[in-house]
Structure formats: C-alpha cells, structure tokens
Amino acid sequence: MSSLFAFPGQGAQQVGMLHCLPEGSSDLLEAASEALGEQVLTLDSAEALRHTRAVQLCLLLTGVAWARWLMRRSPAPEYVAGLSIGAYAAAVTADVLALEDAVRLVSLRGELMQQAYPTGYGMTALSGLDLPSVERLLEAVGGEVYLANLNSDNQIVIAGSDAAMTEVAARARSLGQGVARRLAVSVPSHCPLLAAPAATLAAAFCEVELRRPRITYLSGSTARPIFDPARLRDDLAGNMARIVDWRATLRGAWERGVRLHLELPPGSVLTGLARRVFEPGKVLSVESTRADSIDALLRQEVADNR
C-alpha cells in the first residue's frame, strides 16, 4: 500500500493562509520573498487574493510549507499530485523544481493568465450531470465555453466567457438537471483560451532546470506518472490550457496501490472528491486531522510495504 499527497488548485485559497503556516516555515517565506523581490506575506490579504497571481503564489507556498513540515516529522509519501496550480507544489515537494524557480514561474503564470482575460471570464462547476450531458449542453450553447476539469463522475467544471457559462447554467436548470456554481477563479483555465499564455510560459521554462522526481509525480492532466524532466517541463508549462482529469488521476493512484490520500492545506475540496475512489482506503485533510494521527498513518504505510 502507498500514500499520496494531493495539492489543491485555485478556489481553495483562504485569507491569511500564509500567516497560518506550520512551525519552521520562515526560511521558505524568506526564500520566496527574495526570489520575487517582494514580501510574500502581503499576498494573502482579501484584497490581494482578488488577483490570480497572488492566489497561485499563496497556494504554492502553503502546499510546499505543509508538505515539508510533514516530511520532517513523518515518512514521505510515495506519490504526489496537484490539481492545476497544485501541480507546482507537487513538483517542488518531489524535488523536480527548486522553490525559487517555482515561485518565479508561478508569478509569471498568474500574470499571464490574468492579463489574457482580466474580466468577463471564469469557471463554473456543474454538479449532478454526467460528461455526455455536459458535452451536449456545451455543443448547444457554442461560443467560448469548454470542458475544463473532470473532477468526479458527477462534478465537471467548465471554463469560458461569463455569457456562455450563464447560458449553459440556464439550459441545465431548464432541463431540471444539475446545479451550477461559479468558482472563485477569474480566468478560463484548462481550455484552449489559454494556449497562448501557456506557450509563453513554456519559453520561460526552457531557462529553468528540472530534475527527475524523488517522489513519483502523477500528472493531473494525463493521470500518469512522469519521470522524464522534458515531459515534466511540458506538463507543468502546459497544464493551464489542458483539461484536468482529476477523477482519472485518483483512479490511477488507487490502481497503483495508494490507500492513504492526504490533502495538503488549504481546505478539503479534494478530500470530498477522493472519498468514493479510495473507499475502503483512508482519505484525510491535513487541515482537519491531528498531526500525530497523520504520522501514525504514514508510518503504518511504510510498515505495510516492508
């Protein structure tokens, strides 16, 4: 049996998240501040978190800080995976990317995404609809609206213009099917609308060293492990414009023997998505679980693998 650290994506952010990091995180914050040339503790205010760049940097630093804290106390997981921007925290945790490089790349990523679509676009979660039903709605509406995240069998996220997403939601309601909920994301991620920003980010990645992961990295786009640095570079740079197949990523982790799913802070959205897949395994949110309980579970996984 194996364990997985899962890192959340945009929408999980919380005001003050960088001010609630675990003990021993000051060095990480100092390194990030030096890399950016600004004080990162200013990024988690309510005002700052209205901007994509700040949100993504906060999620990166929060995920890495908690993962490092756990791994100082307990055995490392066998796998890491991240939803959207969470992939960067997963990559740093797996030692694919240096923290300083990740901070600079994520800063650029957020700026590119925000500049491409400053207003009038975003993402909407559709619950209670299967994939064929959502595809029919998108085809009927047409225009700038696309599949973005396949989170579970009955939760699918779409991305695009406000007008097109509103029309999809209205058609779903008129059919008496599903619930539409606008997400706290101000850009149309994981669809062709971000192909140009992804290409610009890919050029920046060419200047950065990537290493083979020390912990197996599962791609949230392909749902497969990636070891080759060139493929890791492509996966990270391009994920903003590619569909996230989180349900397949979770199923792939289960098929590879993962029985302990730990969601790194902030939040517990991924924990809810994982429960059906990992039954009868264990699915926990680090934010709401005692540290000694997590330590015991990780040590038990190591003992079971001997």
ABEGO torsion letter per residue (X at the ends): XBBBBBBBBBGABBBGAAAABBBGAAAAAAAAAAAAGBBAAAAABAAAAABAAAAAAAAAAAAAAAAAAAAAABBBBABBBBBEAAAAAAAAAAGABBAAAAAAAAAAAAAAAAAABABGBEBBBBBGBBAAAAAAAAAAAEEBBBBABBABAABBBBBEBAAAAAAAAAAAAAAGBEBBBBBBBABBBGBAAAAAAAAAAAAAAAABBBBBBABBBBBAAAGBBBABAAAAAAAAAAAAABBBBAAAAAAAAAAAGBABBBBBOBEAAAAAAAAAAAOABBBBBAAABBAAAAAAAAAAAAAAAX
